[in-house]
Amino acid sequence: MNEDDQLMIRIQSGELRAFDELVEKYQGPLIGFFFRNTRDSQLSEDLSQETLLRVYNQSWDYLPQGRFRGWMYRVARNLLIDNIRRRSHDALIKAYTGKKADEDDSLNRLASEVVSPEEKANIKELALIVDELLGTIPEDQRLTFTLHHYSELTLNEVADVMETNLATAKSRLRLAREKLREKLKLLGVTGPQRN
């Protein structure tokens, strides 16, 4: 039984500290997932908290089979979809296309510890370009890409979250990569692109 399953069993038995540990472990990754899909830091924090509350409230429904991350990100994905549907009907939201984040993501912070300032600037610039381009690809491909690359879910977990089969998840990831690579080429960004 993995660590997440043990935490969920502790939550199911009413141990409050277990939920605190779960929040500590997953709040940051959830905020990152939502931010990459909404471009709104406050909304990302709100959706992250809502996801964790739903995980807590639905903990009785969870069966410890080593699939916690997929289950949790399915809850997060459903919240994201509901929010997008709700917001798409709001004229003010339609008029405002998104907001720029001033914060570096965890990948940029990690990179800054390992690379030179010039490489760091190139990585940051590329990350900003990719973040912008993510908004131009279809939602199912964007979600698949962000779940796999930024939330670090396996393709099997991504397929569970997206409620599809493994072959479809692989296809969506491949299409997302190809579209991002092509859009980067059009912008003059060349070289080995793995993400």
Disulfide bonds with the S-S distance in Angstrom:
none
